[in-house]
Amino acid sequence: FERSLLGGRPSVGLGIGAGRSHSRIDVHYALPGGFSTSGSESDARWGRADLYPTANIKWNEGAHNYMVYTSGVLPTGSYRQSRLANVGENRRGLDFGAGYTYFNASRRMEFSLVGGVTRYGRNPDTDLRSGRNAHVDWAASYLVTPYAHAGLVGYFHRQLKGDSGSGAFLGHDKSAINGI
């Protein structure tokens, strides 16, 4: 938008995509008494993804850039409970957070840090609700050319509240993921 809001530049967007999901499971059971069995199943699917609305406000002070955002998930994608592979999630979600980017083209440096909290709704087909999540995403790069960066990116994720509903058959697990 051309008009400022709280001194920053607001924007809204709506994302949708399509893709292919491929899943495979291999199982081997060994029971007392020497009985064992094994099996596998796989499924692949092309489909439409869910809708992802976003809204944010951004501020700029030279090389320093700030942002607050909210985004969501609207379950409109290709999903069926009986399938092993799905493209859609069949659950609503809401994510909000803030970010900072230092970008200095003359020094050829960029650093970004974004933190947020995500809450998902219940999948009505499985009665599973994933717990609330916190995430921190970061990136640091060097501009090799004006249009190409080389660097590292990372992600820290913590599930703050365990899964719930009758679909949480493994219990109220909390996940933790780190990646670079």
Number of C-alpha atoms within 10 A of each C-alpha: 9 7 9 13 13 10 11 16 16 19 15 13 10 11 12 12 12 14 13 13 15 13 13 11 10 9 9 10 9 10 9 6 6 6 8 10 9 9 9 9 10 12 13 15 17 14 17 18 23 24 18 19 16 18 15 18 20 20 18 15 8 9 12 13 15 18 18 19 19 18 18 21 22 17 18 17 20 19 20 14 12 8 12 17 20 25 22 22 18 23 20 19 18 18 19 18 18 18 18 19 19 18 19 15 12 7 9 14 18 18 18 17 18 19 18 18 19 20 18 18 17 19 18 12 12 13 13 19 21 25 21 19 20 19 19 18 18 18 16 18 17 18 17 12 9 8 6 9 15 12 13 12 15 13 16 15 18 17 20 15 16 16 22 18 15 12 17 16 11 9 12 14 15 15 15 13 10 12 9 10
